[in-house]
Amino acid sequence: MGTPEFSVGALEALRAAGHEIICVYSQPARPAGRGQSLQKSAVQLAAEAHTIPVRTPLSLKHADEQKAFAELNADIAIVVAYGLLLPKAILDAPRLGCVNIHASLLPRWRGAAPIQRAILAGDADSGVTIMQMDAGLDTGAMWLKRSVPITTETNAGGLHDQLSVLGAEMIVEALPQIVTGSIIPTPQPQDGVTYAAKLTKDEGRIDWSQSAAEIERKLRGLTPWPGVYFESKGERIKVLQATIALGMQGTAGTLLRDDFTIACGEDALTLVKVQRQSKAATDGAAFLRGFSATIGEHI
């Protein structure tokens, strides 16, 4: 049970390991792209490529959907970034219940956007938890947990891909042990619980009164989506790459150097690569030369 590209690795790994996948559940096709044509999810496309049956209900709350799910007589359901609420009747239907591949080190970052929130918060590491699902929000007992470091080069896109691969490896390792009972799930500790709220586009707006370190983390945490931007001279300018200029001070939001270094609440940020709306990305310093901004001006 999964929807985005993050889930595809687990599907492919389970299939390659020889497990019998009797059905795939994914969210329905959604309008996407400039033409807003209906597009199937990444998981649905992957399943159909292997002629695995796919179901795409809008909800699992209805009795008929729950009956159809139970009639699969599945041993276990593997859930990864599915995006629909699983009612108790769904959680209880498979013989061994529902097991989730969650992209955080639980109990830290339960919820919708754990990858991005870990980077935004300045966490030293992230990881994957294989968890037995219960009625709570990512509250179930943990079967397996592995960590990966978050470095100053880590962005959400790269960490997403890394954790997708790790999660696929871990579920293939964990599943036989769950089936045979050779591992015991560990209840999540009560301490250290945090929630990863769903991302919004507005979070990408830069607040220059924040420190350069916070803004730089925002850039890495919100790349590729929703992206980070500021508005100046009636334009929205997207920031694609930036570095921290330690020790540089000035009124927050003012241009300090002609290499597109802007003062922040603490230190400053050099905008290495930026993009105007509907334009190609360009070097920050080159962009600035055509932007008619002067040193000391509030950007």
SVG drawing of the C-alpha trace seen along z (x, -y; Angstrom):
<svg xmlns="http://www.w3.org/2000/svg" viewBox="-20 -51 53 70">
<polyline fill="none" stroke="black" stroke-width="0.4" points="0.0,0.0 1.8,-3.1 1.6,-6.0 4.6,-8.2 8.0,-7.3 9.3,-6.8 7.2,-3.6 8.3,-2.0 11.6,-0.7 9.8,1.4 7.4,2.8 10.3,3.8 12.4,5.2 9.5,7.3 8.8,8.7 12.5,9.4 12.7,11.2 10.1,13.7 7.1,12.6 3.7,13.1 2.1,9.7 -1.6,10.4 -2.7,6.8 -1.4,3.2 -3.4,0.3 -2.5,-3.2 -4.2,-6.6 -6.3,-7.3 -5.0,-9.1 -4.8,-12.9 -4.7,-15.8 -1.1,-16.9 1.1,-19.0 0.1,-22.0 -2.7,-20.1 -4.0,-18.8 -4.5,-15.4 -5.1,-12.4 -1.8,-10.7 -1.5,-7.4 0.7,-7.2 4.3,-5.9 3.3,-2.8 0.4,-2.0 2.5,-2.3 5.2,0.0 2.6,2.6 0.9,2.6 4.3,3.1 4.4,6.4 0.7,7.1 0.0,7.0 -3.7,6.1 -4.1,2.5 -7.0,1.0 -7.3,-2.8 -10.2,-3.6 -10.8,-7.2 -11.3,-6.0 -11.1,-2.8 -13.8,-3.9 -16.7,-2.2 -17.8,1.3 -17.7,2.6 -14.0,1.5 -13.1,3.1 -14.9,6.4 -13.0,6.5 -9.7,5.9 -10.5,8.7 -11.4,11.1 -7.8,10.9 -6.9,13.1 -3.4,11.4 -0.8,12.6 0.5,9.1 0.1,5.6 3.2,3.4 2.4,-0.3 4.7,-3.0 3.7,-6.6 0.2,-5.5 -1.5,-8.6 -4.9,-7.2 -6.2,-6.6 -6.4,-2.9 -9.4,-2.2 -9.2,0.6 -11.0,3.0 -8.2,2.6 -5.4,2.8 -6.9,6.0 -7.7,7.8 -4.3,9.3 -3.2,12.3 -0.1,10.4 -1.6,6.9 -0.1,3.9 3.6,3.0 4.7,-0.5 8.0,-1.8 8.4,-5.2 11.1,-7.7 12.2,-8.8 13.8,-7.5 10.6,-7.1 9.2,-8.5 10.8,-11.6 8.9,-13.0 5.7,-11.1 3.4,-12.4 3.4,-13.6 6.8,-15.2 9.5,-13.6 12.3,-13.9 12.0,-17.6 11.3,-18.4 14.5,-16.6 16.6,-18.8 14.7,-22.0 15.2,-21.3 19.0,-20.7 18.9,-17.1 22.2,-15.2 20.6,-12.1 17.5,-10.7 16.6,-7.1 13.9,-4.5 11.7,-2.6 9.8,0.5 6.8,0.3 3.7,2.4 0.7,0.1 -2.0,-0.6 -4.8,-3.1 -2.5,-6.0 -0.5,-8.3 2.8,-6.4 2.6,-5.2 3.0,-1.4 5.8,0.8 9.1,0.9 10.5,3.9 13.6,2.4 15.3,-1.0 18.4,-2.3 19.9,-5.7 21.8,-7.8 23.6,-11.1 22.3,-14.4 25.3,-16.5 25.6,-20.1 25.2,-18.8 22.0,-16.9 18.8,-18.1 15.3,-16.7 15.5,-15.2 18.7,-13.3 17.6,-12.1 14.3,-11.0 16.1,-8.8 18.5,-7.4 15.8,-6.5 13.7,-4.9 16.5,-2.5 17.2,-1.9 13.5,-1.2 13.3,1.3 16.3,3.1 15.0,3.1 11.5,4.5 13.1,7.4 15.3,8.1 12.5,7.7 9.6,9.5 10.9,13.1 11.7,12.4 8.3,10.9 6.6,14.0 8.7,16.5 8.6,14.5 12.4,14.3 12.3,10.6 10.2,8.9 8.7,5.4 9.8,2.7 7.2,0.2 8.1,-3.4 9.4,-5.5 7.2,-8.2 10.0,-10.7 11.2,-12.4 7.9,-12.5 7.7,-15.2 5.3,-15.7 6.2,-16.4 3.4,-18.6 2.5,-18.6 4.4,-21.1 2.8,-24.1 4.0,-26.3 4.1,-29.4 6.9,-27.8 9.2,-28.4 9.1,-32.2 12.4,-33.5 12.3,-35.5 15.6,-37.4 15.3,-38.1 16.1,-34.4 19.7,-33.4 21.6,-32.4 21.9,-28.9 18.1,-28.6 17.5,-29.9 20.2,-27.6 18.5,-24.6 15.2,-25.7 16.7,-25.7 18.0,-22.2 14.9,-21.0 12.4,-22.3 14.3,-21.3 12.9,-20.1 9.4,-21.0 8.0,-23.5 11.3,-25.4 12.6,-28.6 12.0,-32.1 11.8,-35.8 10.0,-38.7 11.8,-41.8 10.9,-44.6 7.6,-42.8 9.2,-39.5 9.4,-36.2 12.9,-34.9 13.6,-31.2 16.8,-30.4 18.4,-27.1 21.8,-27.1 23.3,-29.3 26.2,-29.3 26.5,-30.9 28.8,-33.9 29.9,-33.7 30.5,-36.9 29.0,-39.3 26.5,-41.6 24.0,-44.2 20.3,-45.1 18.4,-41.9 17.5,-41.7 20.0,-44.2 22.5,-43.5 26.1,-43.4 28.2,-42.4 28.0,-42.2 28.2,-38.4 24.6,-38.5 25.3,-38.2 22.3,-39.3 22.3,-40.1 20.3,-37.8 19.3,-38.0 22.6,-36.4 25.5,-36.2 24.6,-36.4 23.7,-34.3 25.4,-34.2 22.9,-33.3 24.9,-31.0 22.2,-30.0 18.8,-31.7 15.9,-31.5 13.4,-34.1 9.8,-33.0 9.6,-31.3 13.4,-31.8 16.4,-29.5 18.4,-29.2 21.5,-31.5 24.5,-32.2 23.6,-34.6 26.3,-37.2 25.4,-37.3 21.7,-37.6 22.5,-40.5 24.3,-42.5 21.1,-42.6 18.8,-43.3 19.7,-46.9 20.3,-46.5 23.0,-48.4 25.0,-47.6 23.0,-48.6 19.7,-48.3 16.9,-46.3 16.3,-43.2"/>
</svg>
